[in-house]
Amino acid sequence: MTFPAFTTLARHSLRIALPGMLAAATLHPAGSMAQTQPANNALPPNATELELSASGTVQAQPDELTATFLAEARADTAASAQAQVNALVGKVTAASAHVTGLTLNAESYFVHHDDGDAHQNRRPQWVARQSIRLTATDGKVLLPLVGQLQADNLALTRLDWSLSREKRMELTRGAETLALQDMQQRAQAAASTLKLTIASIRSVTLEDQNMPRPMPMMMMARAASMDMPAPEAPTGLQDVTATVRATLILKPAG
């Protein structure tokens, strides 16, 4: 099986419940399990149950850049505020229509009445907002457009790199393979140390441990001129981790 080029890491923990020994697994001799396990799960004579876990991690450059904008308008009537927001969203749609490899999603449309604050000299108004998300696989395509939209009075609220769904699935399979290989090696080492052999594998559970990593956020002031330089979005390696938990049955060697 061949995987794309990425950095690989493997993590595991081993804990053996024997006096004076410490490892990631828990050993249950057959006799000690007889009172707690159902009859259909009872261990064969002289067998030992080994529980262990192992992890595999792959690292890769993210392949998807997302820019999130907020279109906002205030007016004396709800209709006027909404019309202004719709015009801003229309600018995004028109500007992105001719950009190849770009995906646009308009979402989170919200209208409410602001009662104002006399102490802050803020009069009552209607406020309309809508968020727009632009996604591309090539930063060179998206970043110039981001600068243009900022100049059109759209507020950039977030700019981040991430792994696309397809690439994350591919990397997850690689991480799972590393975790299974590490589990197999740890099981063989534990059995050899205990002068036992692996008789069978009772259960295997694979878990995807992908956690949302902190996203680089870029808050940019609205520009009054088209001369505003395009923002930058440096990339960094992202981790995809899988964990395997297994229960194996060991028997005396020979």
Secondary structure, DSSP 8 states (H G I E B T S, - for coil): ----S-EEEEEEE----BTTB--SSEEEEHHHHTTTS-GGG---TT-EEEEEEEEEEEEE---EEEEEEEEEEEESSHHHHHHHHHHHHHHHHHHHTT-TTEEEEEEEEEEEEE--BGGGTB--EEEEEEEEEEEES-HHHHHHHHHHHHHTT-EEEEEEEE--HHHHHHHHHHHHHHHHHHHHHHHHHHHHHTTEEEEEEEEEEEEE---------------SSTT----------EEEEEEEEEEEEEEE--
